[in-house]
Amino acid sequence: MDTVTAVRDRILELCELRGISINKLATLSAVPPSSVKNILYGKSQNPKLLTIKLLCDGLGITLGEFFSAPVFDQLEQEIK
């Protein structure tokens, strides 16, 4: 699994846990829905940390909480 996929999976997991849609997350985060969807559908291969921080703010969590998930611990090194 790569980092972009891990970020996508984590966003989806957190939305599911909170029972909110992607559009609701975008509204709560003040991030355009198209930006969130670009991350989720793989069009954005390098999402900005600021965007992830805004999503975390909308979810009511810290960046540390976002990245403190098993999916990130299992990432392989991407530089070969």
N, C-alpha and C positions, 0 to 999 in steps of 0.2 A: 504494500500500500504506500502511496506517496503522500506528501504533506497536504496537497490541495484536496485530495480525497478525504483525508483525516479531518480537515477543517469542515468540509461539507457534511460529513457524517456526524460530527459533533454538533453543528448547527441544527441539523434535522433531529438529532436525539434530544437536544434541549427544548426545541419547539414542541416535540411530542410530549415530553415530560410536563410541560406547562400548558399543553392543550391549546396552543396558538398556531395560527397559520403563518406562512411565510410573509404574506401581505401584512398581517398584524405585527409581526416582528419588525418589518420595514417601518411601519408607522411608529411603533414604540421607540425605534432606534433613530428616527429621522434620517434614514438611509433610503434612497430611491429603491422601489421594489425591483427595478431592472438590475441594479447593482447586486442585490441579494441573489436574484435569480441567476445572474452571470456567474457568481461564485458557485452556486448549487449545480448548475448545468455544465460547469467546466469551461465556460468561455473566458473566465478570469483565471488565468493560470498562476497569478501572483497577487492575491488579494492584499491590500495594504493593511498594515497593523492598525492604523487609525480606524479603518472600516470595521475590523474585527472588534476593536475597543468600543465603537459605537453600538455594535450588535450586543456586546456584553452589557453595556449600559441599559439597553432596552430590555435585556433579559434579567437585569438586576443582579449580575454577577461580576466578579473581577476577571481580569485577564488570567490571573493565576488559576482561578476556578475553571475557566474555559479550557486551559491547556493541561489542567490536572485531571487527565482522563487516560484510561488504559490505551485508547487508540493512539495517543501520541507516544506512549512508552514503547510501542511495538514498531515504530517507524524504522526503516532501514536507512542507512546513510545514502544520501542522494548524490554525493560527489564521489565519483569512482576514478 
